[in-house]
Amino acid sequence: MLASLFMFIVGWGGLAHLVVSTRPRIGGEIWLFFILLQIAVTGTAIPILCLISQRLTSMSDPVPLTGVVVRRSVWIGIIVVTCAWLMIPRYLSLPIILIVILLFVVIEVFLRNRELANER
């Protein structure tokens, strides 16, 4: 949780500083924006997904490991960064958002099923 708080502060603070103090140019600023957005969204999603995982897991099943929660948070960050990137040329629409989300959900389901098969 401490790393999540650090990521939250660095990501959102860096984004605020970037938006307030720099001019919008194509170059290093846009890549810094994407990196800070990834860090900020991942740091925000970790505690939320941790709480959801604890609440929705049944009593008979073990709570997902921390690595699973972090991986899912990184997926959410990648989805948000991908959507932000698709907004630049104005390609982003609701069907594209749903396809991107579905793509990452399918990848996560395959990874989780493989992990559970190895645990048994």
DSSP file (Angstrom, degrees, kcal/mol; ACC not computed):
  #  RESIDUE AA STRUCTURE BP1 BP2  ACC     N-H-->O    O-->H-N    N-H-->O    O-->H-N    TCO  KAPPA ALPHA  PHI   PSI    X-CA   Y-CA   Z-CA
    1    1 A M     >        0   0    0      0, 0.0     4,-2.2     0, 0.0     5,-0.2   0.000 360.0 360.0 360.0 -30.1    0.0    0.0    0.0
    2    2 A L  H  >  +     0   0    0      2,-0.2     4,-2.2     1,-0.2     5,-0.1   0.904 360.0  48.7 -66.3 -40.6    2.9    2.3    0.6
    3    3 A A  H  > S+     0   0    0      2,-0.2     4,-2.7     1,-0.2    -1,-0.2   0.876 109.8  53.1 -65.4 -36.9    4.1    1.8   -3.0
    4    4 A S  H  > S+     0   0    0      2,-0.2     4,-2.5     1,-0.2    -2,-0.2   0.909 109.0  48.4 -64.0 -42.4    0.6    2.5   -4.2
    5    5 A L  H  X S+     0   0    0     -4,-2.2     4,-2.5     2,-0.2    -2,-0.2   0.905 111.7  50.0 -63.7 -41.7    0.5    5.8   -2.3
    6    6 A F  H  X S+     0   0    0     -4,-2.2     4,-2.7     2,-0.2     5,-0.3   0.924 111.9  47.5 -62.0 -45.3    3.9    6.8   -3.7
    7    7 A M  H  X S+     0   0    0     -4,-2.7     4,-2.7     1,-0.2     5,-0.3   0.899 111.4  52.2 -62.7 -40.5    2.7    6.0   -7.2
    8    8 A F  H  X S+     0   0    0     -4,-2.5     4,-2.3    35,-0.3     5,-0.4   0.937 113.7  42.0 -59.9 -49.2   -0.5    7.9   -6.6
    9    9 A I  H  X S+     0   0    0     -4,-2.5     4,-2.0     2,-0.2     5,-0.3   0.931 118.7  44.0 -67.6 -46.7    1.4   11.0   -5.4
   10   10 A V  H  X S+     0   0    0     -4,-2.7     4,-2.3    -5,-0.2     5,-0.2   0.922 117.5  45.9 -65.4 -43.7    4.1   10.9   -8.0
   11   11 A G  H  X S+     0   0    0     -4,-2.7     4,-2.3    -5,-0.3    29,-0.2   0.970 120.3  34.7 -65.7 -55.8    1.7   10.2  -10.9
   12   12 A W  H  X S+     0   0    0     -4,-2.3     4,-2.4    -5,-0.3    -1,-0.2   0.876 120.3  50.2 -71.2 -35.6   -1.0   12.7  -10.2
   13   13 A G  H  X S+     0   0    0     -4,-2.0     4,-2.4    -5,-0.4    -1,-0.2   0.917 112.4  47.6 -65.7 -42.4    1.4   15.3   -8.9
   14   14 A G  H  X S+     0   0    0     -4,-2.3     4,-2.6    -5,-0.3    -2,-0.2   0.891 111.9  50.0 -64.5 -40.1    3.6   14.9  -12.0
   15   15 A L  H  X S+     0   0    0     -4,-2.3     4,-2.7     2,-0.2     5,-0.2   0.919 110.9  49.2 -63.9 -42.8    0.6   15.1  -14.3
   16   16 A A  H  X S+     0   0    0     -4,-2.4     4,-2.3     1,-0.2     5,-0.2   0.927 113.6  46.2 -62.6 -43.7   -0.6   18.3  -12.5
   17   17 A H  H  X S+     0   0    0     -4,-2.4     4,-2.4     1,-0.2     5,-0.2   0.904 113.3  50.0 -64.7 -40.9    2.8   19.9  -12.8
   18   18 A L  H  X S+     0   0    0     -4,-2.6     4,-1.4     1,-0.2    -2,-0.2   0.912 113.5  44.6 -64.3 -43.5    3.1   18.8  -16.5
   19   19 A V  H  < S+     0   0    0     -4,-2.7    -1,-0.2     1,-0.2    -2,-0.2   0.893 119.3  41.6 -70.1 -39.2   -0.3   20.2  -17.4
   20   20 A V  H  < S+     0   0    0     -4,-2.3    -2,-0.2    -5,-0.2    -1,-0.2   0.865 122.3  34.9 -77.3 -36.2    0.2   23.5  -15.5
   21   21 A S  H  < S+     0   0    0     -4,-2.4     2,-0.3    -5,-0.2    -2,-0.2   0.564 106.4  62.4-104.3  -7.8    3.8   24.3  -16.4
   22   22 A T  S  < S-     0   0    0     -4,-1.4     0, 0.0    -5,-0.2     0, 0.0  -0.843  73.9-118.1-120.8 157.2    4.4   23.1  -20.0
   23   23 A R        -     0   0    0     -2,-0.3     2,-0.9     1,-0.1     6,-0.1  -0.653  40.9-102.5 -84.9 145.3    3.1   24.0  -23.4
   24   24 A P        +     0   0    0      0, 0.0     2,-0.3     0, 0.0    -1,-0.1  -0.574  60.9 152.9 -72.9 107.1    1.3   21.2  -25.3
   25   25 A R        -     0   0    0     -2,-0.9     2,-0.6     2,-0.0     5,-0.4  -0.946  49.8-112.4-131.6 152.7    3.8   20.0  -27.8
   26   26 A I  S    S+     0   0    0     -2,-0.3     2,-0.3     3,-0.1     0, 0.0  -0.767  85.0  58.1 -82.8 125.7    4.4   16.7  -29.6
   27   27 A G  S  > S-     0   0    0     -2,-0.6     4,-1.1     1,-0.0     3,-0.5  -0.959 111.0 -10.0 156.5-137.4    7.7   15.4  -28.3
   28   28 A G  H  > S+     0   0    0     -2,-0.3     4,-2.3     1,-0.2     5,-0.2   0.794 124.3  64.0 -65.6 -29.3    9.0   14.4  -24.9
   29   29 A E  H  > S+     0   0    0      1,-0.2     4,-2.2     2,-0.2    -1,-0.2   0.882 100.4  50.6 -64.9 -37.9    6.0   16.0  -23.1
   30   30 A I  H  > S+     0   0    0     -3,-0.5     4,-2.0    -5,-0.4    -1,-0.2   0.884 111.5  47.4 -70.1 -36.7    3.5   13.6  -24.6
   31   31 A W  H  X S+     0   0    0     -4,-1.1     4,-2.3     2,-0.2    -1,-0.2   0.884 111.7  50.7 -70.4 -37.5    5.6   10.5  -23.7
   32   32 A L  H  X S+     0   0    0     -4,-2.3     4,-2.7     2,-0.2     5,-0.2   0.889 108.5  53.6 -63.5 -38.8    6.0   11.9  -20.2
   33   33 A F  H  X S+     0   0    0     -4,-2.2     4,-2.4     1,-0.2    -2,-0.2   0.930 109.7  46.8 -59.8 -46.6    2.3   12.4  -20.0
   34   34 A F  H  X S+     0   0    0     -4,-2.0     4,-2.2     2,-0.2    -2,-0.2   0.897 113.4  48.2 -64.7 -40.5    1.6    8.8  -20.9
   35   35 A I  H  X S+     0   0    0     -4,-2.3     4,-2.2     2,-0.2    -2,-0.2   0.934 114.2  45.5 -66.2 -45.9    4.2    7.5  -18.4
   36   36 A L  H  X S+     0   0    0     -4,-2.7     4,-2.7     1,-0.2    -2,-0.2   0.869 111.4  53.0 -66.1 -35.8    2.8    9.7  -15.6
   37   37 A L  H  X S+     0   0    0     -4,-2.4     4,-2.6    -5,-0.2     5,-0.3   0.910 109.1  49.8 -64.5 -41.6   -0.8    8.7  -16.5
   38   38 A Q  H  X S+     0   0    0     -4,-2.2     4,-2.2     2,-0.2     5,-0.2   0.931 113.6  45.5 -60.6 -46.7    0.2    5.0  -16.3
   39   39 A I  H  X S+     0   0    0     -4,-2.2     4,-2.4     2,-0.2    -2,-0.2   0.914 114.7  48.1 -64.0 -43.4    1.8    5.5  -12.9
   40   40 A A  H  X S+     0   0    0     -4,-2.7     4,-1.7   -29,-0.2    -2,-0.2   0.929 114.2  43.8 -66.1 -46.5   -1.1    7.6  -11.6
   41   41 A V  H  X S+     0   0    0     -4,-2.6     4,-2.3     2,-0.2    -1,-0.2   0.901 114.9  49.4 -68.7 -39.9   -3.9    5.2  -12.7
   42   42 A T  H  X S+     0   0    0     -4,-2.2     4,-1.7    -5,-0.3    -2,-0.2   0.924 111.4  49.2 -64.1 -44.0   -2.1    2.1  -11.5
   43   43 A G  H  < S+     0   0    0     -4,-2.4   -35,-0.3    -5,-0.2    -1,-0.2   0.814 114.0  46.7 -64.7 -30.3   -1.4    3.7   -8.1
   44   44 A T  H  X S+     0   0    0     -4,-1.7     4,-0.8    -5,-0.2    -1,-0.2   0.856 112.2  49.8 -76.8 -36.5   -5.0    4.7   -7.9
   45   45 A A  H  X S+     0   0    0     -4,-2.3     4,-3.0     1,-0.2     5,-0.3   0.758  93.9  73.7 -77.8 -25.1   -6.4    1.2   -8.9
   46   46 A I  H  X S+     0   0    0     -4,-1.7     4,-2.2     1,-0.2     5,-0.2   0.946 101.2  39.3 -59.2 -53.5   -4.3   -0.9   -6.6
   47   47 A P  H  > S+     0   0    0      0, 0.0     4,-2.1     0, 0.0    -1,-0.2   0.875 117.1  51.8 -66.3 -32.9   -6.1   -0.1   -3.3
   48   48 A I  H  X S+     0   0    0     -4,-0.8     4,-2.4     2,-0.2    -2,-0.2   0.942 113.1  43.0 -66.8 -46.5   -9.5   -0.2   -5.1
   49   49 A L  H  X S+     0   0    0     -4,-3.0     4,-2.6     2,-0.2    -1,-0.2   0.834 111.4  55.9 -68.8 -31.9   -8.8   -3.6   -6.7
   50   50 A C  H  X S+     0   0    0     -4,-2.2     4,-2.0    -5,-0.3    -1,-0.2   0.933 110.5  44.7 -63.4 -45.5   -7.4   -4.9   -3.4
   51   51 A L  H  X S+     0   0    0     -4,-2.1     4,-2.2     2,-0.2    -2,-0.2   0.915 114.1  49.1 -64.9 -43.8  -10.6   -4.0   -1.6
   52   52 A I  H  X S+     0   0    0     -4,-2.4     4,-2.5     1,-0.2    -2,-0.2   0.903 110.4  51.3 -63.3 -40.9  -12.8   -5.4   -4.4
   53   53 A S  H  X S+     0   0    0     -4,-2.6     4,-1.1     1,-0.2    -1,-0.2   0.892 111.7  46.7 -64.0 -39.6  -10.8   -8.7   -4.3
   54   54 A Q  H  < S+     0   0    0     -4,-2.0    -1,-0.2    -5,-0.2    -2,-0.2   0.887 116.2  44.8 -68.9 -38.3  -11.2   -9.0   -0.6
   55   55 A R  H  < S+     0   0    0     -4,-2.2    -2,-0.2     1,-0.2    -1,-0.2   0.864 117.0  42.1 -74.5 -37.0  -14.9   -8.3   -0.7
   56   56 A L  H  < S+     0   0    0     -4,-2.5     2,-0.4    -5,-0.2    -1,-0.2   0.565  89.6  98.2 -93.0  -8.5  -15.8  -10.5   -3.6
   57   57 A T  S  < S-     0   0    0     -4,-1.1     6,-0.1    -5,-0.2    -4,-0.0  -0.650  76.4-122.4 -80.3 132.4  -13.8  -13.6   -2.8
   58   58 A S    >   -     0   0    0     -2,-0.4     3,-0.5     1,-0.1    -1,-0.1  -0.254  21.8-110.3 -70.7 163.5  -15.8  -16.3   -1.1
   59   59 A M  T 3  S+     0   0    0      1,-0.2    -1,-0.1     3,-0.0     4,-0.1   0.794 116.4  53.0 -66.3 -28.5  -14.7  -17.5    2.3
   60   60 A S  T 3  S+     0   0    0      2,-0.1    -1,-0.2     0, 0.0    -3,-0.0   0.754 100.4  71.3 -80.3 -23.3  -13.7  -20.9    0.9
   61   61 A D  S <  S-     0   0    0     -3,-0.5     2,-0.1     1,-0.1    -4,-0.0  -0.674  88.1-113.0 -93.3 146.6  -11.4  -19.5   -1.7
   62   62 A P        -     0   0    0      0, 0.0    -4,-0.1     0, 0.0     3,-0.1  -0.465  36.5-102.5 -73.7 150.7   -8.0  -17.8   -0.9
   63   63 A V        -     0   0    0     -2,-0.1    -9,-0.1     1,-0.1     3,-0.1  -0.495  48.5 -95.7 -68.6 138.9   -7.7  -14.1   -1.6
   64   64 A P        -     0   0    0      0, 0.0    -1,-0.1     0, 0.0     5,-0.1  -0.235  47.5-101.4 -56.8 145.9   -5.8  -13.4   -4.8
   65   65 A L     >  -     0   0    0      1,-0.1     4,-1.6    -3,-0.1     3,-0.5  -0.140  29.0-107.3 -64.7 163.6   -2.1  -12.7   -4.3
   66   66 A T  H  > S+     0   0    0      1,-0.2     4,-2.5     2,-0.2     5,-0.2   0.854 118.9  59.8 -61.5 -36.1   -0.7   -9.2   -4.3
   67   67 A G  H  > S+     0   0    0      1,-0.2     4,-2.4     2,-0.2    -1,-0.2   0.858 103.1  51.8 -61.9 -35.4    0.9   -9.8   -7.7
   68   68 A V  H  > S+     0   0    0     -3,-0.5     4,-2.4     2,-0.2    -1,-0.2   0.917 110.5  47.7 -67.1 -43.0   -2.5  -10.5   -9.2
   69   69 A V  H  X S+     0   0    0     -4,-1.6     4,-2.0     2,-0.2    -2,-0.2   0.908 113.4  47.8 -64.7 -41.9   -3.9   -7.3   -7.9
   70   70 A V  H  X S+     0   0    0     -4,-2.5     4,-2.3     2,-0.2    -2,-0.2   0.911 111.1  51.2 -65.6 -42.1   -0.9   -5.3   -9.1
   71   71 A R  H  X S+     0   0    0     -4,-2.4     4,-2.2     1,-0.2    -2,-0.2   0.920 110.5  48.6 -62.0 -43.1   -1.1   -7.0  -12.6
   72   72 A R  H  X S+     0   0    0     -4,-2.4     4,-2.0     1,-0.2    -1,-0.2   0.874 110.4  51.9 -64.8 -35.9   -4.8   -6.1  -12.8
   73   73 A S  H  X S+     0   0    0     -4,-2.0     4,-2.2     2,-0.2    -1,-0.2   0.887 108.4  50.8 -66.4 -38.6   -4.0   -2.5  -11.8
   74   74 A V  H  X S+     0   0    0     -4,-2.3     4,-2.5     2,-0.2    -2,-0.2   0.895 107.4  54.1 -65.4 -39.0   -1.4   -2.3  -14.5
   75   75 A W  H  X S+     0   0    0     -4,-2.2     4,-2.4     2,-0.2    -2,-0.2   0.925 108.0  49.8 -59.2 -43.6   -3.9   -3.6  -17.1
   76   76 A I  H  X S+     0   0    0     -4,-2.0     4,-2.2     1,-0.2    -2,-0.2   0.913 110.6  50.2 -62.3 -41.6   -6.3   -0.8  -16.1
   77   77 A G  H  X S+     0   0    0     -4,-2.2     4,-2.4     1,-0.2    -1,-0.2   0.902 110.1  49.8 -61.8 -40.9   -3.5    1.7  -16.5
   78   78 A I  H  X S+     0   0    0     -4,-2.5     4,-2.6     2,-0.2    -2,-0.2   0.886 109.4  52.1 -66.2 -38.1   -2.6    0.3  -19.9
   79   79 A I  H  X S+     0   0    0     -4,-2.4     4,-2.3     2,-0.2    -2,-0.2   0.927 111.6  46.1 -62.8 -44.3   -6.3    0.6  -20.9
   80   80 A V  H  X S+     0   0    0     -4,-2.2     4,-2.4     2,-0.2    -2,-0.2   0.911 113.9  48.0 -65.9 -42.1   -6.5    4.2  -19.9
   81   81 A V  H  X S+     0   0    0     -4,-2.4     4,-2.5     2,-0.2    -2,-0.2   0.901 111.1  51.4 -65.3 -40.3   -3.2    5.1  -21.6
   82   82 A T  H  X S+     0   0    0     -4,-2.6     4,-2.3     2,-0.2    -2,-0.2   0.916 111.0  47.7 -62.6 -42.4   -4.4    3.3  -24.8
   83   83 A C  H  X S+     0   0    0     -4,-2.3     4,-1.0     2,-0.2    -2,-0.2   0.896 111.7  50.0 -65.6 -39.3   -7.6    5.2  -24.7
   84   84 A A  H  X S+     0   0    0     -4,-2.4     4,-0.6     1,-0.2     3,-0.3   0.898 111.1  49.7 -64.1 -39.3   -5.8    8.5  -24.2
   85   85 A W  H >< S+     0   0    0     -4,-2.5     3,-0.8     1,-0.2    -2,-0.2   0.886 109.1  51.6 -66.2 -39.0   -3.5    7.7  -27.1
   86   86 A L  H 3<>S+     0   0    0     -4,-2.3     5,-2.3     1,-0.2     6,-1.0   0.684 100.1  65.0 -72.5 -16.8   -6.4    6.9  -29.3
   87   87 A M  H ><5S+     0   0    0     -4,-1.0     3,-0.5    -3,-0.3    -1,-0.2   0.754  87.3  71.3 -74.6 -23.4   -8.0   10.3  -28.4
   88   88 A I  T <<5S+     0   0    0     -3,-0.8    -1,-0.2    -4,-0.6    -2,-0.2   0.952 108.8  29.9 -62.1 -51.9   -5.2   12.2  -30.1
   89   89 A P  T 3 5S-     0   0    0      0, 0.0    -1,-0.3     0, 0.0    -2,-0.2   0.388 116.2-113.8 -87.4   8.1   -6.1   11.3  -33.7
   90   90 A R  T < 5S+     0   0    0     -3,-0.5    -3,-0.2    -4,-0.2    -2,-0.1   0.877  78.0 129.5  64.5  41.9   -9.8   11.1  -32.6
   91   91 A Y      < +     0   0    0     -5,-2.3     2,-0.3     2,-0.0    -4,-0.2   0.529  36.2 111.4 -95.1  -9.9  -10.2    7.4  -33.2
   92   92 A L        +     0   0    0     -6,-1.0     2,-0.3    -9,-0.1    -9,-0.0  -0.502  36.4 149.8 -76.0 127.7  -11.7    6.7  -29.8
   93   93 A S     >  -     0   0    0     -2,-0.3     4,-2.5     1,-0.1     5,-0.2  -0.902  59.2 -93.7-143.7 172.2  -15.3    5.6  -29.7
   94   94 A L  H  > S+     0   0    0     -2,-0.3     4,-2.5     1,-0.2     5,-0.2   0.905 122.7  50.2 -60.9 -44.4  -17.4    3.4  -27.5
   95   95 A P  H  > S+     0   0    0      0, 0.0     4,-2.2     0, 0.0    -1,-0.2   0.897 111.5  49.5 -61.5 -36.8  -17.0    0.3  -29.6
   96   96 A I  H  > S+     0   0    0      2,-0.2     4,-2.5     1,-0.2    -2,-0.2   0.914 110.2  50.7 -66.6 -41.9  -13.2    0.7  -29.6
   97   97 A I  H  X S+     0   0    0     -4,-2.5     4,-2.5     1,-0.2     5,-0.2   0.933 111.5  48.0 -59.5 -46.1  -13.2    1.2  -25.9
   98   98 A L  H  X S+     0   0    0     -4,-2.5     4,-2.6     1,-0.2    -1,-0.2   0.874 111.3  50.2 -64.6 -37.4  -15.2   -2.0  -25.4
   99   99 A I  H  X S+     0   0    0     -4,-2.2     4,-2.4     2,-0.2    -1,-0.2   0.913 111.3  48.4 -66.8 -42.2  -12.9   -3.9  -27.7
  100  100 A V  H  X S+     0   0    0     -4,-2.5     4,-2.0     2,-0.2    -2,-0.2   0.926 113.8  46.6 -63.8 -44.7   -9.8   -2.7  -25.9
  101  101 A I  H  X S+     0   0    0     -4,-2.5     4,-2.3     1,-0.2    -2,-0.2   0.932 112.6  49.9 -63.0 -45.4  -11.3   -3.6  -22.5
  102  102 A L  H  X S+     0   0    0     -4,-2.6     4,-2.5     1,-0.2    -1,-0.2   0.886 107.7  55.2 -60.6 -39.8  -12.5   -7.0  -23.8
  103  103 A L  H  X S+     0   0    0     -4,-2.4     4,-2.0     1,-0.2    -1,-0.2   0.936 111.8  41.9 -58.3 -48.6   -9.0   -7.7  -25.2
  104  104 A F  H  X S+     0   0    0     -4,-2.0     4,-2.2     2,-0.2    -1,-0.2   0.825 112.3  54.5 -73.1 -30.6   -7.3   -7.1  -21.8
  105  105 A V  H  X S+     0   0    0     -4,-2.3     4,-2.5     2,-0.2    -1,-0.2   0.920 108.9  48.8 -66.0 -42.7  -10.0   -9.0  -19.9
  106  106 A V  H  X S+     0   0    0     -4,-2.5     4,-2.3     2,-0.2    -2,-0.2   0.916 111.1  49.9 -63.3 -42.8   -9.5  -12.1  -22.1
  107  107 A I  H  X S+     0   0    0     -4,-2.0     4,-2.3     1,-0.2    -1,-0.2   0.923 112.0  48.2 -60.8 -43.7   -5.7  -11.9  -21.6
  108  108 A E  H  X S+     0   0    0     -4,-2.2     4,-2.8     2,-0.2     5,-0.2   0.888 109.7  52.3 -65.6 -39.1   -6.2  -11.6  -17.8
  109  109 A V  H  X S+     0   0    0     -4,-2.5     4,-2.5     2,-0.2     5,-0.2   0.928 110.8  47.6 -62.9 -44.3   -8.6  -14.6  -17.8
  110  110 A F  H  X S+     0   0    0     -4,-2.3     4,-2.0     2,-0.2    -2,-0.2   0.922 113.9  47.1 -61.7 -44.2   -6.1  -16.7  -19.7
  111  111 A L  H  X S+     0   0    0     -4,-2.3     4,-2.1     2,-0.2    -2,-0.2   0.915 113.6  47.6 -64.1 -42.7   -3.3  -15.7  -17.3
  112  112 A R  H  X S+     0   0    0     -4,-2.8     4,-2.7     2,-0.2    -2,-0.2   0.896 110.5  51.5 -67.2 -40.5   -5.4  -16.3  -14.2
  113  113 A N  H  X S+     0   0    0     -4,-2.5     4,-2.1    -5,-0.2    -1,-0.2   0.893 110.1  50.0 -63.2 -38.5   -6.6  -19.7  -15.4
  114  114 A R  H  X S+     0   0    0     -4,-2.0     4,-1.8    -5,-0.2    -2,-0.2   0.906 111.2  48.9 -66.0 -41.3   -3.0  -20.7  -16.1
  115  115 A E  H  X S+     0   0    0     -4,-2.1     4,-1.7     1,-0.2    -2,-0.2   0.929 111.7  48.4 -62.9 -45.3   -1.9  -19.6  -12.6
  116  116 A L  H  X S+     0   0    0     -4,-2.7     4,-1.2     1,-0.2    -1,-0.2   0.861 109.8  52.6 -65.9 -34.3   -4.8  -21.5  -11.0
  117  117 A A  H  < S+     0   0    0     -4,-2.1    -1,-0.2     1,-0.2    -2,-0.2   0.870 109.8  48.9 -67.8 -36.1   -3.9  -24.7  -13.0
  118  118 A N  H  < S+     0   0    0     -4,-1.8    -2,-0.2     1,-0.2    -1,-0.2   0.800 107.2  56.0 -72.1 -29.0   -0.3  -24.5  -11.8
  119  119 A E  H  <        0   0    0     -4,-1.7    -1,-0.2     1,-0.2    -2,-0.2   0.804 360.0 360.0 -72.3 -29.1   -1.4  -24.0   -8.2
  120  120 A R     <        0   0    0     -4,-1.2    -1,-0.2    -5,-0.1    -2,-0.2   0.469 360.0 360.0 -81.0 360.0   -3.4  -27.2   -8.2
